[in-house]
Amino acid sequence: MMLGFRAGADFQLSGDVSPKVGYSFSPFIQYDYMRLAHRLGLGLRAEFTFDRFQKSVTAQADMGQGVTQPYRTTRTLTYFDFALLATATLHLGRLQPWVAAGTGLVIGHFLTPESDFEPGESRTQRLLALGAFGIDVALGRGALVGLHVEYRGMLAKPSFLLASGKSVDVFGDRMSVQAGLMYQF
């Protein structure tokens, strides 16, 4: 059994709305149910991931009587994922390279007061496919550190219909590069 926490950078690979770089963190739990030839561990992982992208933008406040006032605000795009993955880990002494693949659910939320994006908010819930790989290094007494890369793609991408009638893709595929701290017992 392994408990872990990862944090790092997140990159939005598709979608029409910036920003394309954000941050990500992921607590997870993993259970290895089988060991083949004392080196290859097969397991299951459950993980929760939070991603946030934000950008400073200028919006217009309606002051009444046709007068507007510009102000600075923030455009945000957040994702919350829950996923189950099958894992394969090579136990090579202190080094433990691994790969994983699975599926899950993503909940996304886009929010901005910018007039170009009226009505200014969109939400989605979609199925998600994930692929990941990484390398962990055992430090001793069950503690590990690692570098993990994960690709998360929505199986069906929603479009956001603006008040102007234009459709934009707000939610897209993402890739995370994270450092991890784990405890194996």
N, C-alpha and C positions, 0 to 999 in steps of 0.2 A: 504494500500500500504506500502511496506517495501523496503528500499534500504539497501544493506549490502556489507561488504567486509570481506573475510576470508583469513587467511594465516596460513601455518603450514607445517608439514612433509608429504611427499608422499612416498609410498612404492610400488615398482614394484613387483607384486606377481607372474608373469610368464615371460618367455623370457630367452634366453640363455646368454645375455650380461649384465655384471655388469656396473655401480653400481646399487644396489637395493634400495637405499635410496636417496631421493632428496628433493626438496622443491616445494611448490605449493601456488598459490594465486588465489582467485576467487571473482570478483565483481558480484553481482546479484541483481535482482529486483523481488519482489514477490507481487502478488495481491490476496487477499482473496475475493472470489466472493460469498461465502455463509457461514453463521454461523448457526449451528444446536444446539438447546437447550442452546444457549448463551455460549457454551463451546468449541464446535468443529468447527474449521475454516477449510474450504476446499478452496484450492487456486491453483494458477499456478505460477511457478518460471522459469525465464530465467536466465541462468548463463553462464559466460565465465570463463574458467579455464586455467591457464598456469602452466605446470609442467616442471621441469628441473632436470635432473640427469647428473652429471659430475664426471669424474675420471681422475686423473693424470696418464699418461701412457708414455712409452718410444717408440719412433718411430725411423726409420732410414732415414737419409737424404742421397741422392745420390750425392757424391762429384765428380763423373766422373771417368772414367777409372777403374770401378769396385770397387771403394772405397766408403764405407758408413760411416757415422758419426751418432752415437746415439744422440738423443735430447729429452728433456721432453716436452710434449704437453698435450692436454686435449681431452678426448673422451666425447662427449655430446649426450644426448638423450633428446629431447624436445617434448612436446605435447601441443597443443592448442585445447581445446574443447569448443563447443557451445552446450548447452542442454536445453530442455524444460522438466519440471517436474511437476507432480501433487503432491500437498502437503496436509497433514492433520495435523492440529495443535490443541492441547488441551490447552485451556486458563484456567490455574489454579492459578489465582491471578498473582503473579510476575513470576511464573514458566510457561514455554511454551514448553513442549516436543513436538516433531514433527517427522514425517516420510515423505519420498518423493520417487517417482520412476518416471523414464522417459527415454527419448531417445535423441540422438543428433548425432553430427558429430565430429570426432577427426581427427586432422591433426598432423602427427608425422614426426619427422626428426631426423635421426641418422647420426653423422659425426665423423670420426676418420681418422688420417693419418697412422695408424698402418698397416704394410704390411700383417698381418694375416687377416685383414678385407677388403682387396682390393676388389672392387673399392673404399671403404671407405665412401660411402654415400648411404643412403636409405631414401625414403620418402613414406608416406602412407596417404590415406584419407579413413576412414572407418566409418560405423555406430557404434554407441555406445549405450549400455544400462547402466543405472545408478540406484543405490539404495542408499538412505541416511537416516540418523537419527541424532537427536541431541536434545539438551536442551538449551533453551535461558532463560535468567533471565532479567526481566524488571528492569531498574535502575531508571526510572521516566522520564517524559516529552518526551516519545517516544523512548528513548535510550534503547538498549538491548545489552547484551554480551552473548556469547554462545560457546559451544563446539560441533563441527560437525564432523561426520564420514561419508565418502562417498566412495562407491565402483564403479569403472568404468571399464566395460569390453567391449572389441571390439567384435562385432558379428561375424567377420571373421578376423582371424589373418594372416597377410602376412608373408612370409618367405623372407629372404634376401639371394640372391644367390651370393656367393663369387666367385672371379676369379678362385679359386682352384676347383670350382664345388661343394663345400660343401654348404649346406643350413643351415642357423641359424635363430632362431626366435629372432628378435630384439625388436619388439613391443609387449607389454603384458598388462595384466590386472593390475589395480592400485587401491590402497586404500589410501585415504587422512585422516589425523587427523588434524583438523584446529580449531583455535580460531577465533571467529567472532565478529564483531562489527556492529550493525544494528541500523537503525532509522525507526520507524514505525509512519506513519501519516495517 
